[in-house]
Amino acid sequence: MKFKVLTASAALFFSSISFASAPISELNISYVKPPFVLQLLVLKDHKLLEKEFEKDGIKVN
């Protein structure tokens, strides 16, 4: 019984490693004006997201 649990746990662990996703290279953000959200407008006007993600090599659109 313990062997089956250990084997199943090992299989689950190693299968999760093989399905790791590729690193993000581009991030698409859509800004909607009708509901006035000050934080989003400030982020867009000052390009805060672009500056923050630029450090990691991620392009923000």
A tleap script that builds the chain and sets N, CA, C and O, in Angstrom:
source leaprc.protein.ff14SB
mol = sequence {
  NMET LYS PHE LYS VAL LEU THR ALA SER ALA
  ALA LEU PHE PHE SER SER ILE SER PHE ALA
  SER ALA PRO ILE SER GLU LEU ASN ILE SER
  TYR VAL LYS PRO PRO PHE VAL LEU GLN LEU
  LEU VAL LEU LYS ASP HIE LYS LEU LEU GLU
  LYS GLU PHE GLU LYS ASP GLY ILE LYS VAL
  CASN
}
set mol.1.N position { 0.826 -1.192 0.000 }
set mol.1.CA position { 0.000 0.000 0.000 }
set mol.1.C position { 0.875 1.262 0.000 }
set mol.1.O position { 0.635 2.187 -0.777 }
set mol.2.N position { 1.890 1.294 0.876 }
set mol.2.CA position { 2.773 2.453 0.938 }
set mol.2.C position { 3.523 2.636 -0.370 }
set mol.2.O position { 3.763 3.762 -0.805 }
set mol.3.N position { 3.889 1.529 -0.992 }
set mol.3.CA position { 4.622 1.603 -2.260 }
set mol.3.C position { 3.754 2.239 -3.343 }
set mol.3.O position { 4.245 3.039 -4.139 }
set mol.4.N position { 2.466 1.889 -3.379 }
set mol.4.CA position { 1.556 2.456 -4.380 }
set mol.4.C position { 1.397 3.961 -4.179 }
set mol.4.O position { 1.382 4.724 -5.145 }
set mol.5.N position { 1.280 4.380 -2.930 }
set mol.5.CA position { 1.139 5.803 -2.633 }
set mol.5.C position { 2.413 6.548 -3.012 }
set mol.5.O position { 2.356 7.631 -3.594 }
set mol.6.N position { 3.547 5.972 -2.686 }
set mol.6.CA position { 4.827 6.595 -3.020 }
set mol.6.C position { 5.016 6.671 -4.529 }
set mol.6.O position { 5.475 7.688 -5.050 }
set mol.7.N position { 4.665 5.604 -5.227 }
set mol.7.CA position { 4.785 5.587 -6.685 }
set mol.7.C position { 3.857 6.620 -7.326 }
set mol.7.O position { 4.256 7.330 -8.249 }
set mol.8.N position { 2.623 6.700 -6.837 }
set mol.8.CA position { 1.671 7.673 -7.380 }
set mol.8.C position { 2.136 9.102 -7.102 }
set mol.8.O position { 2.002 9.975 -7.960 }
set mol.9.N position { 2.674 9.342 -5.923 }
set mol.9.CA position { 3.177 10.677 -5.591 }
set mol.9.C position { 4.348 11.062 -6.474 }
set mol.9.O position { 4.425 12.197 -6.945 }
set mol.10.N position { 5.262 10.127 -6.703 }
set mol.10.CA position { 6.416 10.396 -7.561 }
set mol.10.C position { 5.973 10.661 -8.994 }
set mol.10.O position { 6.496 11.564 -9.648 }
set mol.11.N position { 5.017 9.885 -9.485 }
set mol.11.CA position { 4.527 10.084 -10.854 }
set mol.11.C position { 3.863 11.449 -10.993 }
set mol.11.O position { 4.061 12.138 -11.995 }
set mol.12.N position { 3.091 11.836 -10.014 }
set mol.12.CA position { 2.434 13.147 -10.042 }
set mol.12.C position { 3.458 14.272 -10.009 }
set mol.12.O position { 3.324 15.256 -10.737 }
set mol.13.N position { 4.472 14.135 -9.176 }
set mol.13.CA position { 5.511 15.156 -9.066 }
set mol.13.C position { 6.267 15.321 -10.379 }
set mol.13.O position { 6.438 16.443 -10.856 }
set mol.14.N position { 6.720 14.218 -10.966 }
set mol.14.CA position { 7.509 14.312 -12.192 }
set mol.14.C position { 6.671 14.716 -13.398 }
set mol.14.O position { 7.197 15.332 -14.325 }
set mol.15.N position { 5.387 14.387 -13.413 }
set mol.15.CA position { 4.546 14.820 -14.527 }
set mol.15.C position { 4.286 16.317 -14.456 }
set mol.15.O position { 4.143 16.970 -15.490 }
set mol.16.N position { 4.222 16.868 -13.247 }
set mol.16.CA position { 3.999 18.306 -13.130 }
set mol.16.C position { 5.211 19.098 -13.593 }
set mol.16.O position { 5.066 20.216 -14.088 }
set mol.17.N position { 6.394 18.537 -13.440 }
set mol.17.CA position { 7.607 19.210 -13.908 }
set mol.17.C position { 7.630 19.274 -15.430 }
set mol.17.O position { 8.044 20.287 -15.993 }
set mol.18.N position { 7.204 18.236 -16.094 }
set mol.18.CA position { 7.267 18.199 -17.551 }
set mol.18.C position { 6.226 19.107 -18.202 }
set mol.18.O position { 6.364 19.447 -19.377 }
set mol.19.N position { 5.184 19.509 -17.464 }
set mol.19.CA position { 4.154 20.365 -18.025 }
set mol.19.C position { 4.319 21.821 -17.614 }
set mol.19.O position { 3.359 22.588 -17.682 }
set mol.20.N position { 5.498 22.213 -17.196 }
set mol.20.CA position { 5.748 23.602 -16.809 }
set mol.20.C position { 5.579 24.489 -18.039 }
set mol.20.O position { 5.979 24.120 -19.143 }
set mol.21.N position { 4.987 25.652 -17.837 }
set mol.21.CA position { 4.721 26.555 -18.956 }
set mol.21.C position { 5.962 27.360 -19.318 }
set mol.21.O position { 6.887 27.509 -18.520 }
set mol.22.N position { 5.954 27.869 -20.529 }
set mol.22.CA position { 7.052 28.697 -21.017 }
set mol.22.C position { 7.002 30.059 -20.314 }
set mol.22.O position { 5.929 30.505 -19.908 }
set mol.23.N position { 8.139 30.709 -20.172 }
set mol.23.CA position { 8.139 32.032 -19.524 }
set mol.23.C position { 7.357 33.054 -20.357 }
set mol.23.O position { 7.283 32.953 -21.581 }
set mol.24.N position { 6.789 34.019 -19.678 }
set mol.24.CA position { 5.992 35.056 -20.340 }
set mol.24.C position { 6.929 36.045 -21.026 }
set mol.24.O position { 7.892 36.518 -20.423 }
set mol.25.N position { 6.642 36.352 -22.286 }
set mol.25.CA position { 7.468 37.317 -23.010 }
set mol.25.C position { 6.672 38.573 -23.375 }
set mol.25.O position { 7.251 39.604 -23.717 }
set mol.26.N position { 5.337 38.476 -23.299 }
set mol.26.CA position { 4.498 39.602 -23.691 }
set mol.26.C position { 3.228 39.584 -22.837 }
set mol.26.O position { 2.670 38.520 -22.565 }
set mol.27.N position { 2.780 40.762 -22.420 }
set mol.27.CA position { 1.586 40.899 -21.588 }
set mol.27.C position { 0.669 41.921 -22.228 }
set mol.27.O position { 1.062 43.070 -22.429 }
set mol.28.N position { -0.553 41.513 -22.552 }
set mol.28.CA position { -1.521 42.415 -23.179 }
set mol.28.C position { -2.506 42.908 -22.137 }
set mol.28.O position { -3.174 42.112 -21.477 }
set mol.29.N position { -2.595 44.222 -21.991 }
set mol.29.CA position { -3.479 44.864 -21.026 }
set mol.29.C position { -4.494 45.703 -21.789 }
set mol.29.O position { -4.132 46.455 -22.693 }
set mol.30.N position { -5.762 45.573 -21.424 }
set mol.30.CA position { -6.784 46.437 -22.035 }
set mol.30.C position { -7.321 47.382 -20.969 }
set mol.30.O position { -7.659 46.963 -19.861 }
set mol.31.N position { -7.393 48.631 -21.312 }
set mol.31.CA position { -7.891 49.667 -20.403 }
set mol.31.C position { -9.285 50.080 -20.846 }
set mol.31.O position { -9.503 50.372 -22.021 }
set mol.32.N position { -10.211 50.105 -19.929 }
set mol.32.CA position { -11.589 50.483 -20.233 }
set mol.32.C position { -11.879 51.807 -19.527 }
set mol.32.O position { -11.702 51.918 -18.314 }
set mol.33.N position { -12.318 52.797 -20.280 }
set mol.33.CA position { -12.537 54.118 -19.706 }
set mol.33.C position { -13.887 54.299 -19.001 }
set mol.33.O position { -13.927 55.005 -17.993 }
set mol.34.N position { -14.990 53.707 -19.463 }
set mol.34.CA position { -16.289 54.026 -18.853 }
set mol.34.C position { -16.360 53.885 -17.334 }
set mol.34.O position { -16.785 54.838 -16.681 }
set mol.35.N position { -15.977 52.769 -16.732 }
set mol.35.CA position { -15.966 52.820 -15.267 }
set mol.35.C position { -14.668 53.500 -14.831 }
set mol.35.O position { -13.589 52.923 -14.966 }
set mol.36.N position { -14.769 54.699 -14.319 }
set mol.36.CA position { -13.586 55.495 -13.983 }
set mol.36.C position { -12.809 54.854 -12.834 }
set mol.36.O position { -13.259 54.840 -11.688 }
set mol.37.N position { -11.649 54.332 -13.163 }
set mol.37.CA position { -10.776 53.721 -12.163 }
set mol.37.C position { -9.455 54.486 -12.204 }
set mol.37.O position { -8.655 54.318 -13.123 }
set mol.38.N position { -9.246 55.315 -11.210 }
set mol.38.CA position { -8.085 56.197 -11.169 }
set mol.38.C position { -6.768 55.425 -11.219 }
set mol.38.O position { -5.828 55.850 -11.891 }
set mol.39.N position { -6.692 54.300 -10.516 }
set mol.39.CA position { -5.446 53.529 -10.476 }
set mol.39.C position { -5.032 53.066 -11.872 }
set mol.39.O position { -3.853 53.123 -12.221 }
set mol.40.N position { -5.994 52.609 -12.666 }
set mol.40.CA position { -5.667 52.145 -14.016 }
set mol.40.C position { -5.211 53.289 -14.912 }
set mol.40.O position { -4.293 53.130 -15.715 }
set mol.41.N position { -5.856 54.439 -14.770 }
set mol.41.CA position { -5.461 55.594 -15.580 }
set mol.41.C position { -4.049 56.070 -15.225 }
set mol.41.O position { -3.280 56.443 -16.111 }
set mol.42.N position { -3.709 56.057 -13.943 }
set mol.42.CA position { -2.365 56.444 -13.515 }
set mol.42.C position { -1.342 55.437 -14.035 }
set mol.42.O position { -0.281 55.828 -14.521 }
set mol.43.N position { -1.654 54.140 -13.937 }
set mol.43.CA position { -0.748 53.102 -14.458 }
set mol.43.C position { -0.464 53.322 -15.937 }
set mol.43.O position { 0.675 53.207 -16.390 }
set mol.44.N position { -1.532 53.646 -16.691 }
set mol.44.CA position { -1.382 53.830 -18.128 }
set mol.44.C position { -0.609 55.114 -18.453 }
set mol.44.O position { 0.312 55.089 -19.270 }
set mol.45.N position { -0.977 56.230 -17.822 }
set mol.45.CA position { -0.350 57.522 -18.136 }
set mol.45.C position { 1.131 57.560 -17.773 }
set mol.45.O position { 1.935 58.135 -18.506 }
set mol.46.N position { 1.492 56.955 -16.655 }
set mol.46.CA position { 2.889 56.973 -16.210 }
set mol.46.C position { 3.687 55.758 -16.681 }
set mol.46.O position { 4.870 55.618 -16.370 }
set mol.47.N position { 3.015 54.876 -17.442 }
set mol.47.CA position { 3.646 53.658 -17.978 }
set mol.47.C position { 4.346 52.852 -16.886 }
set mol.47.O position { 5.463 52.369 -17.075 }
set mol.48.N position { 3.679 52.716 -15.751 }
set mol.48.CA position { 4.264 52.015 -14.608 }
set mol.48.C position { 4.415 50.515 -14.868 }
set mol.48.O position { 5.403 49.906 -14.458 }
set mol.49.N position { 3.430 49.924 -15.551 }
set mol.49.CA position { 3.541 48.495 -15.850 }
set mol.49.C position { 4.680 48.227 -16.825 }
set mol.49.O position { 5.429 47.263 -16.660 }
set mol.50.N position { 4.812 49.069 -17.830 }
set mol.50.CA position { 5.887 48.895 -18.801 }
set mol.50.C position { 7.253 48.966 -18.124 }
set mol.50.O position { 8.139 48.162 -18.415 }
set mol.51.N position { 7.419 49.930 -17.222 }
set mol.51.CA position { 8.691 50.098 -16.524 }
set mol.51.C position { 8.991 48.918 -15.612 }
set mol.51.O position { 10.136 48.474 -15.534 }
set mol.52.N position { 7.979 48.406 -14.923 }
set mol.52.CA position { 8.187 47.309 -13.981 }
set mol.52.C position { 8.515 45.995 -14.697 }
set mol.52.O position { 9.423 45.271 -14.288 }
set mol.53.N position { 7.774 45.693 -15.764 }
set mol.53.CA position { 7.995 44.432 -16.470 }
set mol.53.C position { 9.194 44.480 -17.405 }
set mol.53.O position { 9.704 43.436 -17.812 }
set mol.54.N position { 9.647 45.681 -17.749 }
set mol.54.CA position { 10.815 45.825 -18.618 }
set mol.54.C position { 12.057 45.192 -17.967 }
set mol.54.O position { 12.934 44.679 -18.662 }
set mol.55.N position { 12.121 45.234 -16.634 }
set mol.55.CA position { 13.255 44.650 -15.910 }
set mol.55.C position { 13.371 43.157 -16.152 }
set mol.55.O position { 14.471 42.606 -16.138 }
set mol.56.N position { 12.232 42.494 -16.376 }
set mol.56.CA position { 12.208 41.050 -16.599 }
set mol.56.C position { 12.185 40.690 -18.067 }
set mol.56.O position { 12.121 39.509 -18.406 }
set mol.57.N position { 12.236 41.679 -18.952 }
set mol.57.CA position { 12.228 41.421 -20.386 }
set mol.57.C position { 10.847 41.086 -20.927 }
set mol.57.O position { 10.725 40.414 -21.951 }
set mol.58.N position { 9.798 41.555 -20.240 }
set mol.58.CA position { 8.419 41.290 -20.666 }
set mol.58.C position { 7.861 42.560 -21.298 }
set mol.58.O position { 7.873 43.630 -20.690 }
set mol.59.N position { 7.376 42.422 -22.523 }
set mol.59.CA position { 6.805 43.554 -23.241 }
set mol.59.C position { 5.334 43.705 -22.867 }
set mol.59.O position { 4.585 42.728 -22.894 }
set mol.60.N position { 4.911 44.932 -22.515 }
set mol.60.CA position { 3.523 45.212 -22.152 }
set mol.60.C position { 2.869 45.983 -23.277 }
set mol.60.O position { 3.370 47.024 -23.703 }
set mol.61.N position { 1.742 45.466 -23.760 }
set mol.61.CA position { 0.975 46.132 -24.833 }
set mol.61.C position { -0.279 46.702 -24.255 }
set mol.61.O position { -1.074 47.305 -24.976 }
savepdb mol mol.pdb
quit
